[in-house]
């Protein structure tokens, strides 16, 4: 078969069959939303028997009739009916049965721990209890969903809506309802919601239907991942103003939505399984000429990306090697990250990380004509020399300003976020999910315990196979597994022994033993030795639904961070002042050359008011004489009033000086004239927070500098709560940069890119656990005792957490910097895991570990509650002076001498309070002086987020 555009046309021709199959797969486990599914799988086992595929027994009769009436489709002569897909999805040799099994059975591990009816919990993939299932609410949801499905099916069958609309609406509704149900109720596999499982199964099934369309063997199927990538961070960082950054974020979101429409609906090859600011990945069929189909899909995608970004984003494309699991996602994302670092590479398709096809010629770069130069924002298009930006970039910012006018509680003005010292803070967070996406860290979580296995009913029935008793531990498991693999018993006895490791009946007997072992070997993807088999039997496996849930969970954590900041830190919000001026009055008071008010719309202006401190006030003229203050008002003083009340009182005096922001001394108002505002003043509330970008891997936002530590403290508490069972496995890095409000935004973002970027900060570190190891969860308490070497961990490499033992952990890091001038960004570089600049080497221990944030807060609490600012300053100067003085001194007793000096300095500063401190506190202060945590803490609070005394 010749594969080309006819290939895509063939997929389009069979679109209804493919989407019908996907819809059936999305609904295949609808019975698991019924409360009876929770009950029959609970400890109480009430009701005792509930078959979730037997929908005739519990769905409404009208819904059953409509499902049966849904038009039958065919692919390669095979019937595709939604009703049959649901009722027969457990039938052997069924494509969907294989997809369902891959996601929910073989790939999830062996689980035993049932939950009670009244305390069934939906957990995160990191062990955090997210939601308690209320059976009454679940029943209500189940009934509501049936009613929605009845109406939606009626609309489709009657021709009121087409199949694409039906699919989109169905997915939105199912995501809402299925997210509160479980695909598996037993712990710890209660981390995958019914939506995660249904979506992952349907995505796999959808791509396999396309493969079947081209004659692929779907009995032992493989899939690929098709990735579309670009450098989204660089694209966003080009923005000189927040409005420009917001516009660029919207472009990326629009591109992703169009790509989903293209490859999920118009040319339905699969579904999106991962997306962030730098790209999107889809499931993709594997068949003989899949690479040529990928080439054509890449061309379709390239047109979308280039068109929507006006040729600013140059995409590249990846097609993974065929795989039975989706853990290849990790290597695809890692490769894309390395390629994305190159500026403007020719759009090309990389197949298994090797460049195979050039997809499009590089977009033409314009040549500026006379009187033109290149736009400093896009660095692509020409613009008139006198203009600040090109026409397209201007249209983008105007669009964002219009959007802000309709929703002003979210500011786009950096000046409105600055604290009373005119400082802003950029906080950047990022997760490293590489070792979760490739299954490494998933495989450190136990799915069943040795005790539960040894205490099972199956073991009690089969223990007569062994002549001596065994203990519930790893060594016993190895002994039995070794016997199974090395034919030391009859096939009947071997089958009995292997069967003890499974909670449910899997039809394992002497005749099916070898087939079952072969299936396990295929799932493992490695030789079936005792280590690999034992690991498979006792640890979680990276099912597609779990991988999907993992990045969704980190994305939800960043959502939570933003919500907690707005709801708790800024519950009362800040205030701006709005006022209106009649257009005729405004025109009558402006100088002749500024009478055209349109030229002043959507402009930032400066108002000067005598007696106001500071004297100038930044405002924005929206349109039709509507003005708003667009800088924070807390710092202002006027007539014994402060903050917004001071500015309001000052504005009542009228406006005598109005100027463009770029020309603050050039008054637009005629001499002697005043614009009255007294009757038009009012307050509006807004959040002093600006989000730069948010994705599963990273979050960046700007807040007032004075609030930054409080926000960092809240983030650390949230992280320690949500991820407490995987501390040391899921690192979170935090970067803090502080600058004046007028500091160039693009320089600030560039400085953030330099911080903690080195590969050293992604490596495992041999260290003791820094958190409490008391009363740990039995499934999550196992940690690696050796460095990962490219292979997955086995049970030999994992030990229960304990004190005094070294584990190979992934700690998060915390670094911060004050940027006073633009060249300060060049101070941010690293030598190994330490800051490289001389001052940092002398006076700082940065970067710090993320888990040291509570220590920093505790240390500052001790200092600030016992010492004055001058006493804290005394400690800092004494220690830094001595460190500088001794920097070239080589003396084996140097460290002990400095310890004595530091203790003496602290005693001098604390005076009589020193002896009143607890011994632990005194030791903490002295040790913090030696490891530089004390100087870093003082620096953070008095120089970076606070204001030096000489300012």
C-alpha positions, 0 to 999 in steps of 0.5 A: 500500500502506498501511504500518502495523503490518501492515508489521511483521507482514509482515516477521515473516511473512517472517522465515524467508525473510529470516533464511535469506537472511542466513545464506546471505550470511554463508556466501557466502565460506566458501571464502575460509577454505580455505588454498587461497584464500590460496595462489592469491592469493599471489605463489607462486600455489599452487594456480594455480586455486581458485574459492572459490564452488565449494564442492562441490570442497572442503567435506565431502560431508555439509556440502554435503548439509545445505546443500542440505537447508536449507529453501527460502524465497521472497520475492516468488516468488524462491527463497532457498536457502543452497546457491544463495546460496553457489555463485551469489553471483558471478552477475550481476543477483543481489542478493547479487552487488551487495552483495558487489561493493559491499563487496569490489570497487568500494568497496575500490579497486584493489590489486596488492601480493600477499603471500607464502604464508609471510608473509600478514598480516592488518592493521588498517585503520590499517596495523598488522600484527595477525596472521600467517596460519598455513596449518596453523592455518587448515586446522585452523580450516576443518575445525573450522568444517565440523564445527560447521556439520554439527552445527548444521545437523543440529540445525536440520533435525531441529527441535532448535533454531529458526531464531533460535537457529541464526542466533545460534549461527552468527554467534558461531562464524563471528565466531571463525573468519572473524576469522582469514581474509581477504576480500582478501589484497592489501596494503593491503586486507588490513585487512578480515577475512573476518568483517568482509566477510561480516557487512557483506555479509549486513547489506546483503543482509538489508535489501535483501531487506526492500526487495524484499518491498515491491517496491523495485528492487534492481538499483541499490539504496540503503540507509538507516541507522536510529539509536536514540540516548540520552545514555548519558554523562549517564546513567552520570555520575549514579552517586554510587558505582562500583556505581551506575555499573556498574549503569547500564552494564549497563542500556545493554548490556541495552538494546542487546542487546534492540534487536538481538534486536528488529531483527535477529531478531524484526523483521529489518530489518537488522543493527547496524553501529555501537554505543557508549554513546550508541546503536546503528545498524542497516542499514535498507531503502529503499522507497517508504514506508520512513519509516513503517516507521521510525516503527513501529520507533521506537515498538517501540524506544522501549518497550524503552529506557524500560522497561529504564531505568525511564524514565531514558533518553529516546531519539530516533531517526534515519533517514538519507537513502537512500545507496549507501554507508554513509558517511552514518553519520558525519553521523548520529553527528554529528547524534545527538551534537548532539541528545544534548546536550539534556537530556530531549528528547521521543522523536522520529524525525528523518528526514534530520536533520529532526524528523518524528514524535513517538514517545511522550509524555514519561514522567510526572514523579512529584510527591513526597508528604508525607515524600518528596523526589526521588532525587538519583541518578535525579532522577526518582523519589520517595523517603522523605526519610530514605532515600539513594536511591529503591527502584529505584536501591537495587535496582540497587546491591544487584545490583551488590554481589551481582555483586561478591561473586562476582568480587572481583578487579575492585574497585568500591571507589574507596578500594581504588584510592587510592594511599598518599597517598589520591589517585585519578586519572581517565584519559579517552581519546577518538578522533575518527573523524568523518573516517574514518567519512565516508571522508575519511581513508580516501581519503588511503591509496593502494591502489596506487602509481604505480610498481606501475601503471607496471610492470604487465603490462597497461601493458606491453601497452597502452603502444603507445597513447601515442607517448611514454614517461611517468613513474610519477607523478600528472601522467602519471596525469592526462594519461592519465585526461584522454585517457580522459574527453575522447575523444582516442582510439578507444573501444578505445584508451581501454578499454585505457588505463583497463584498465591501472589494474586488476590483475584482469580486469574485462571492460573493452573498447570496448563496456563502456567507457561502462557501466564509467565510469558505474558508477565515477561512481555509486560516486564520487557526484560528477562524473567529472572527471580529479581524481575518477577518478584519486583513485578509481583510486589511493586506498582507498574506504570500504567498509561492511566497512572502516567496520565494521573501523575502529570495531572496531579503536579499540574493540579498542585500548581493550580492549588498554589495559585488558589491558596495565594489568592484565597488566603494570602490575598483574601481581601485583595488590594485596591486600585482607584478608578475614575471617569472624566467627561470627554468634552471636559478632557478635550477642553483642558488638553493642549491643542496637539493632544485634543485627539483623545483616541491617541491617548486611549490604551495608554499609560500616563503619569499624574503629578500631584503636589503634596503627594508622596511620592509625587507621581502616580501611574494611571491607565486611560482605557477608553471614553475617559475611563482611568485607573491607577495601575501601581500599588498604592500602599506606599503613598502619603498625603495629608496624614493619610496613607495608602489608597485613602491618601491617593484618593484624597490627593486626586480630589484636588484635581489633575494639573499635570498629565503626561505620557509615561515615557515623557513624564515632564511633558505636561499635556494639560494647558497651563493653569487648567485643572481636570476635576475628579472629585465626584468620580472616584471609586475603588476596585479590588484586584489580586497583586499576583501575575502568573507568567506560565503554568504547566505540569512541570513548572509555574512562574508568577510575580508577587510583592517582594515583601510577601514572597517569603510568606508565600514560599512558606505556604508553598513548602507547607503545601508540598510537604502535605501533598507529597509527604509519602514521596519526599526524596522521590519527587523533587520540587525546585524553587527560585526567587528573584527580586528586583525593582518594579522598573527592572526589565522583565525579559532580563528578569526572566532570563536570570530565572532561566540561569538558576538551578538549570544544571544537570547536577540538580537532577541527580540522586544524592546519597543522604539521610532522610530529612523527614520523620520516618515514624509511622510511614505508609507500608506501601510508600516507605521503600526507598532506593539504597543505590544510584540508578544505573539505567535499569529499573530498581528491583526489590534488592535495591529497595529498603524501608526508610530508617535512621542512620542509613544512606538512601539515594534521594532526589532533594529539591533545591532553593536559590534566590538573588537580588537583581539591582542592575541588569548585569547581576544576572551574570552572577548566577552560575554554578560550579558543581552544586555550588554558586560559582561567584566569589562572594557566594563562595565566601558568604553563602551556602546556596543553593540550599535544599528545598527542605531547609526552608523551614529552618530558614524561617525558624532561624529568622524567627529567632533573630527577629524576635530577640535582636534589633535590625542593628544587632542583626546587621552587626552579626552579618558584618562581623562574620563577612568581614572575618570570612573575607579576611581569612579567605586565603589563610591556610590553617588546619585549625581555621574552622574551629577558630572561626567557630569560636569567633562566630559563637563570640559574635552571637553572644555579643549580639544577644547579650543577656538573652544568650544564656536564656536561649535553649541549648538546642537553639544556641547550637542551631545558631552556631552551626548555621554560622558555620554552614552559612545558613545564618548569612543566607537567612540574613541576606534573604530577609534584610537585603533581598526581600527587605530593604537595606538600611542605606536605601 
